[in-house]
Amino acid sequence: MRSMNLFFVALIAAMASGCASITSSDMQSVSVTTHTQDGKLVEKTKCTLKNDKGAWQAEAPAFVDVHRSAEDLVVECKKDGHPDGFLKAISRAAGGMFGNILFGGGIGAIIDHNRGTGYNYPDKLPVKMGQTLIVDRRDQDPPPADSPTAPPSGAQ
């Protein structure tokens, strides 16, 4: 009986640790910067960030709290004397979504999908004025150490 109780406690702990609604916020802070095509910082640029959950205004460079979503985040920046800059930030499923599917039977994944808590955007959104860029969260996170694409230990 004692081992059965321990099993249920471990199962509940595993399910809760996978649920992004419990472990994550609906909001994510992203850094928006704007640069010229030759890499010089452009300050006081008016930027609009949009997804299906809302729209946010900022004057770059800035940190902006956006609502997480399964939909990509579109950034448009404007400043007099510069061509407009556009960026699409690809939304990727967070690790909690996979925990929900494995341990929760999918109900938690549905909740996290609808709330947006199961997704992440890239933390840095570097807009280049006069260009349209795509930034992917997958490129931000390094591969796991045991991944065949990970550099060997000690490599530089």
Secondary structure in CASP SS format (residue, H / E / C, confidence):
PFRMAT SS
TARGET T0000
AUTHOR 0000-0000-0000
METHOD secondary structure of the structure
MODEL  1
M C 1.00
R H 1.00
S H 1.00
M H 1.00
N H 1.00
L H 1.00
F H 1.00
F H 1.00
V H 1.00
A H 1.00
L H 1.00
I H 1.00
A H 1.00
A H 1.00
M H 1.00
A H 1.00
S H 1.00
G H 1.00
C C 1.00
A H 1.00
S H 1.00
I H 1.00
T H 1.00
S C 1.00
S C 1.00
D C 1.00
M E 1.00
Q E 1.00
S E 1.00
V E 1.00
S E 1.00
V E 1.00
T E 1.00
T E 1.00
H E 1.00
T C 1.00
Q C 1.00
D C 1.00
G C 1.00
K C 1.00
L E 1.00
V C 1.00
E C 1.00
K C 1.00
T E 1.00
K E 1.00
C E 1.00
T E 1.00
L E 1.00
K E 1.00
N E 1.00
D C 1.00
K C 1.00
G E 1.00
A E 1.00
W E 1.00
Q E 1.00
A E 1.00
E E 1.00
A E 1.00
P C 1.00
A E 1.00
F E 1.00
V E 1.00
D E 1.00
V E 1.00
H E 1.00
R C 1.00
S C 1.00
A C 1.00
E C 1.00
D C 1.00
L E 1.00
V E 1.00
V E 1.00
E E 1.00
C E 1.00
K E 1.00
K C 1.00
D C 1.00
G C 1.00
H C 1.00
P C 1.00
D C 1.00
G E 1.00
F E 1.00
L E 1.00
K E 1.00
A E 1.00
I E 1.00
S C 1.00
R E 1.00
A E 1.00
A C 1.00
G H 1.00
G H 1.00
M H 1.00
F H 1.00
G H 1.00
N H 1.00
I H 1.00
L H 1.00
F H 1.00
G H 1.00
G C 1.00
G C 1.00
I H 1.00
G H 1.00
A H 1.00
I H 1.00
I H 1.00
D H 1.00
H H 1.00
N H 1.00
R H 1.00
G C 1.00
T C 1.00
G C 1.00
Y E 1.00
N E 1.00
Y C 1.00
P C 1.00
D C 1.00
K E 1.00
L E 1.00
P E 1.00
V E 1.00
K E 1.00
M C 1.00
G C 1.00
Q C 1.00
T E 1.00
L E 1.00
I E 1.00
V E 1.00
D E 1.00
R H 1.00
R H 1.00
D H 1.00
Q H 1.00
D C 1.00
P C 1.00
P C 1.00
P C 1.00
A C 1.00
D C 1.00
S C 1.00
P C 1.00
T C 1.00
A C 1.00
P C 1.00
P C 1.00
S C 1.00
G C 1.00
A C 1.00
Q C 1.00
END
